[in-house]
Amino acid sequence: MNIRLLLAPCLLVSAAAFAADLPKIPAKPIAEKKELLFSDEMNGSEHDKRWHRVVDTFVFENNALKGTQTRVKDEPSKDGKSVITAHAAVYGLEVPTKDTVIEVKIRFEGATMIDVEFDDRKYTAAHYGHLCRAQVRLDKVTIMDEREGSQNMIIKELRKDPTKKDEVNKLMAGKSATFPVKLEEHKDYTLVVETVGDEMRVSIDGKAVAFLKSAGIGHETKSKIELGVAGQSGWFDDIKVWNAAPAKK
């Protein structure tokens, strides 16, 4: 695959306050690579059987993995008995991990979001076993502790009651962090997601861009890695997954 991976014065105060509330991003890696668990250059027509469909649509094309969101709005099912909800395209990788370094090339071709996610389908206290993820957009990177935050079943139930808004906001505090970036479409970037204990650090082309420390990130059994794309379309290439240990300080 051949992919080439000023604020107005009135906004300065709010932007500075926003930055002050964000976690400090460690300048050096938090993880040390150990055993290589998985590697796929996406070449050829045969691919590792640990890859599998989760939510349409992904295809191996031009020696890369292309994701295109097709469930763009809520629609009734064919039998009319249920609703198929809008959802990003998701492709799964059955590689059980705890602490890891994931490196993958990404490219935006109309996509609004590209992400790397960790799940544990046997964990029932979070919707669909969602644990944590790193979401990349052209203008920002967000790290989310979903186990204790947005996908926590208690919080999802509380959100159904408008009078519980303050309680929800309190529970959600510190469960995600969003950092500004400036990326371009039609360009290759090397995305690295490190997880060690309850910390996640994200870097793009060797520059640290996001960090979060939160309990859900430290989930012991991350049974699955998932790649997600919202919009039309996002590309992944040359993925590698390592076991990791805390980096020596």
RODO-2510 file (C-alpha; in nm, 4 decimals, decimal comma):
residues 249
     n   res          X          Y          Z
     1     m     0,0000     0,0000     0,0000
     2     n     0,1384     0,3413    -0,0941
     3     i    -0,0040     0,5717     0,1758
     4     r     0,1568     0,8984     0,2873
     5     l     0,1141     0,8162     0,6280
     6     l    -0,4401     3,1416     1,6176
     7     l    -0,6907     3,1809     1,8688
     8     a    -0,9014     3,5005     1,8978
     9     p    -0,8128     3,7104     2,2089
    10     c    -1,1480     3,6332     2,3708
    11     l    -1,0666     3,2612     2,3576
    12     l    -0,7195     3,2764     2,5105
    13     v    -0,8340     3,2628     2,8724
    14     s    -1,0704     2,9689     2,8236
    15     a    -0,8107     2,7795     2,6186
    16     a    -0,5487     2,8309     2,8881
    17     a    -0,7900     2,7119     3,1549
    18     f    -0,8752     2,4066     2,9455
    19     a    -0,5064     2,3196     2,9079
    20     a    -0,4482     2,3649     3,2802
    21     d    -0,7132     2,1016     3,3552
    22     l    -0,5513     1,8374     3,1350
    23     p    -0,3152     1,5701     3,2696
    24     k     0,0517     1,6327     3,2047
    25     i     0,1751     1,4193     2,9140
    26     p     0,4939     1,2260     2,9987
    27     a     0,7676     1,3293     2,7581
    28     k     0,9181     0,9793     2,7540
    29     p     0,7419     0,6476     2,6836
    30     i     0,5691     0,4902     2,9827
    31     a     0,6077     0,1370     2,8411
    32     e     0,8992    -0,0840     2,7451
    33     k     0,8355    -0,3286     2,4601
    34     k     0,8705    -0,6968     2,5446
    35     e     0,7373    -0,9961     2,3464
    36     l     0,5937    -0,9240     2,0010
    37     l     0,2416    -1,0688     2,0189
    38     f     0,1098    -0,9799     1,6749
    39     s     0,2265    -0,8258     1,3493
    40     d     0,0465    -0,7743     1,0182
    41     e     0,1739    -0,5702     0,7257
    42     m    -0,1695    -0,6185     0,5610
    43     n    -0,0062    -0,7503     0,2420
    44     g    -0,1504    -1,0207     0,0178
    45     s    -0,4867    -1,1937     0,0237
    46     e    -0,4399    -1,4172     0,3303
    47     h    -0,4739    -1,2664     0,6762
    48     d    -0,4450    -1,3864     1,0330
    49     k    -0,7555    -1,5721     1,1536
    50     r    -0,7590    -1,3617     1,4697
    51     w    -0,9019    -1,0732     1,2666
    52     h    -1,2824    -1,0711     1,2609
    53     r    -1,5832    -0,8581     1,1762
    54     v    -1,7543    -0,6667     1,4590
    55     v    -1,9502    -0,3822     1,2931
    56     d    -1,9585    -0,3304     0,9136
    57     t    -1,7625    -0,2350     0,7077
    58     f    -1,3928    -0,3243     0,6812
    59     v    -1,2034    -0,4671     0,3834
    60     f    -0,8420    -0,5544     0,3095
    61     e    -0,7639    -0,3434     0,0046
    62     n    -0,4432    -0,2164    -0,1593
    63     n    -0,2360    -0,3996     0,1023
    64     a    -0,4042    -0,2183     0,3909
    65     l    -0,7178    -0,2375     0,6060
    66     k    -0,9911     0,0094     0,5078
    67     g    -1,2776     0,0991     0,7406
    68     t    -1,5926     0,2744     0,6197
    69     q    -1,8879     0,3557     0,8433
    70     t    -2,2091     0,2248     0,6852
    71     r    -2,4404     0,2445     0,9863
    72     v    -2,4631     0,6239     0,9697
    73     k    -2,8096     0,6650     1,1209
    74     d    -3,0640     0,4703     1,3248
    75     e    -3,2802     0,2511     1,1006
    76     p    -3,5457    -0,0170     1,1565
    77     s    -3,4352    -0,3774     1,1143
    78     k    -3,5558    -0,5756     0,8116
    79     d    -3,8251    -0,7429     1,0201
    80     g    -3,9293    -0,4104     1,1733
    81     k    -3,9030    -0,5484     1,5257
    82     s    -3,5948    -0,3548     1,6358
    83     v    -3,3757    -0,0562     1,5551
    84     i    -3,0271    -0,0846     1,4111
    85     t    -2,8418     0,2049     1,5696
    86     a    -2,5786     0,4221     1,4068
    87     h    -2,2311     0,2931     1,4855
    88     a    -1,8727     0,3344     1,3732
    89     a    -1,7213     0,0537     1,1674
    90     v    -1,5280    -0,1827     1,3971
    91     y    -1,2824    -0,4621     1,3225
    92     g    -1,1673    -0,6947     1,6008
    93     l    -0,8403    -0,8661     1,6819
    94     e    -0,8378    -1,1562     1,9291
    95     v    -0,5072    -1,0845     2,1020
    96     p    -0,5402    -1,1020     2,4830
    97     t    -0,3258    -0,8431     2,6592
    98     k    -0,2742    -0,6595     2,9844
    99     d     0,0017    -0,3996     2,9340
   100     t     0,0897    -0,3286     2,5720
   101     v     0,2435    -0,1120     2,3060
   102     i     0,0377    -0,0951     1,9857
   103     e     0,1899     0,0666     1,6793
   104     v    -0,0109     0,1162     1,3599
   105     k    -0,0086     0,3457     1,0588
   106     i    -0,3296     0,5420     1,0058
   107     r    -0,4623     0,7699     0,7339
   108     f    -0,7768     0,9825     0,7126
   109     e    -0,9641     0,9683     0,3806
   110     g    -1,2923     1,1291     0,4808
   111     a    -1,3044     0,9604     0,8218
   112     t    -1,4043     1,1807     1,1145
   113     m    -1,2529     0,9486     1,3765
   114     i    -1,0056     0,6597     1,3944
   115     d    -0,9514     0,4695     1,7179
   116     v    -0,7835     0,1840     1,9007
   117     e    -0,9931     0,0182     2,1703
   118     f    -0,9557    -0,2498     2,4381
   119     d    -1,2447    -0,4748     2,5455
   120     d    -1,3209    -0,7683     2,7731
   121     r    -1,6433    -0,9328     2,6569
   122     k    -1,6708    -1,1296     2,9827
   123     y    -1,6795    -0,8092     3,1881
   124     t    -2,0469    -0,7264     3,2383
   125     a    -2,0257    -0,4072     3,4447
   126     a    -1,9520    -0,2093     3,1266
   127     h    -2,1580    -0,2170     2,8074
   128     y    -2,0259    -0,4872     2,5726
   129     g    -1,7136    -0,5151     2,7870
   130     h    -1,5760    -0,1800     2,6712
   131     l    -1,2701    -0,0858     2,8778
   132     c    -1,0716     0,2020     2,7297
   133     r    -0,9754     0,3582     2,3991
   134     a    -0,7724     0,6223     2,2193
   135     q    -0,9744     0,8234     1,9662
   136     v    -0,7927     1,0259     1,6999
   137     r    -0,9521     1,3086     1,5027
   138     l    -0,7882     1,5622     1,2771
   139     d    -0,8025     1,8260     1,5497
   140     k    -0,7877     1,6294     1,8755
   141     v    -0,6994     1,3050     2,0530
   142     t    -0,9181     1,1703     2,3326
   143     i    -0,8300     0,8956     2,5787
   144     m    -1,1343     0,7392     2,7448
   145     d    -1,1710     0,5123     3,0453
   146     e    -1,4988     0,3537     2,9395
   147     r    -1,5110     0,0861     3,2088
   148     e    -1,5472     0,3488     3,4801
   149     g    -1,6947     0,6188     3,2544
   150     s    -1,9209     0,6384     2,9504
   151     q    -1,9839     0,2620     2,9138
   152     n    -2,0211     0,1842     3,2844
   153     m    -2,3634     0,0258     3,3301
   154     i    -2,4449     0,2259     3,6441
   155     i    -2,3649     0,5538     3,4700
   156     k    -2,5604     0,4524     3,1582
   157     e    -2,8647     0,3817     3,3762
   158     l    -2,8311     0,7109     3,5640
   159     r    -2,8198     0,8989     3,2319
   160     k    -3,1756     0,7913     3,1625
   161     d    -3,2903     1,0203     3,4457
   162     p    -3,2388     1,3929     3,3655
   163     t    -3,2430     1,4738     3,7383
   164     k    -2,9231     1,2694     3,7823
   165     k    -2,7137     1,4907     3,5546
   166     d    -2,4997     1,6346     3,8330
   167     e    -2,4374     1,2878     3,9755
   168     v    -2,3358     1,1604     3,6319
   169     n    -2,0997     1,4544     3,5774
   170     k    -1,9345     1,3852     3,9110
   171     l    -1,8854     1,0169     3,8274
   172     m    -1,7497     1,1039     3,4823
   173     a    -1,4899     1,3504     3,6130
   174     g    -1,1383     1,2424     3,5193
   175     k    -1,2544     0,9481     3,3066
   176     s    -1,1426     1,1054     2,9787
   177     a    -0,9034     1,3694     2,8514
   178     t    -0,8953     1,5498     2,5150
   179     f    -0,5833     1,7133     2,3736
   180     p    -0,5579     1,9335     2,0622
   181     v    -0,3614     1,8138     1,7580
   182     k    -0,3336     1,9264     1,3986
   183     l    -0,3420     1,6415     1,1471
   184     e    -0,4084     1,6323     0,7729
   185     e    -0,6132     1,4091     0,5480
   186     h    -0,4398     1,1922     0,2851
   187     k    -0,1274     1,1642     0,4984
   188     d     0,0256     0,8699     0,6849
   189     y     0,0784     0,8919     1,0596
   190     t     0,2321     0,6360     1,2925
   191     l     0,0046     0,6007     1,5939
   192     v     0,1432     0,4443     1,9129
   193     v    -0,0830     0,3563     2,2068
   194     e     0,0887     0,2506     2,5304
   195     t    -0,0981     0,1028     2,8260
   196     v     0,0817     0,0250     3,1511
   197     g    -0,1168    -0,0310     3,4693
   198     d    -0,3859     0,2364     3,4847
   199     e    -0,2075     0,4731     3,2443
   200     m    -0,2426     0,5255     2,8688
   201     r    -0,0137     0,7417     2,6564
   202     v    -0,0629     0,8217     2,2879
   203     s     0,2003     0,9455     2,0452
   204     i     0,1805     1,0339     1,6764
   205     d     0,4930     1,0271     1,4606
   206     g     0,7053     1,0071     1,7744
   207     k     0,5466     1,3061     1,9491
   208     a     0,3530     1,2452     2,2718
   209     v     0,0052     1,3955     2,2269
   210     a    -0,2225     1,2529     2,5002
   211     f    -0,2180     1,0861     2,8422
   212     l    -0,4666     0,9623     3,1006
   213     k    -0,4409     0,7799     3,4317
   214     s    -0,7691     0,6110     3,5291
   215     a    -0,8691     0,2822     3,6937
   216     g    -1,0429     0,1213     3,3960
   217     i    -0,7260     0,1375     3,1867
   218     g    -0,5684    -0,1019     3,4375
   219     h    -0,8229    -0,3795     3,3709
   220     e    -0,6345    -0,7084     3,4076
   221     t    -0,7784    -0,9003     3,1117
   222     k    -0,8011    -0,7012     2,7907
   223     s    -0,9207    -0,9893     2,5761
   224     k    -0,9660    -0,8011     2,2518
   225     i    -0,8226    -0,5106     2,0526
   226     e    -1,0609    -0,3295     1,8193
   227     l    -0,9984    -0,0745     1,5440
   228     g    -1,2731     0,1751     1,4706
   229     v    -1,3567     0,4226     1,1959
   230     a    -1,6350     0,6812     1,1829
   231     g    -1,7059     0,8409     0,8458
   232     q    -1,5750     0,7699     0,4949
   233     s    -1,2990     0,6269     0,5158
   234     g    -1,0012     0,5447     0,7408
   235     w    -0,7006     0,3225     0,6759
   236     f    -0,4773     0,1052     0,8955
   237     d    -0,1469    -0,0533     0,7963
   238     d     0,1575    -0,2252     0,9499
   239     i     0,0117    -0,3040     1,2915
   240     k     0,2311    -0,4428     1,5696
   241     v     0,1330    -0,5400     1,9247
   242     w     0,3882    -0,5991     2,2013
   243     n     0,3599    -0,7084     2,5615
   244     a     0,4932    -0,4254     2,7736
   245     a     0,6453    -0,3506     3,1109
   246     p     0,6752    -0,0132     3,2860
   247     a     0,9552     0,1883     3,1301
   248     k     1,2653     0,2288     3,3428
   249     k     1,2805     0,5753     3,4994
***
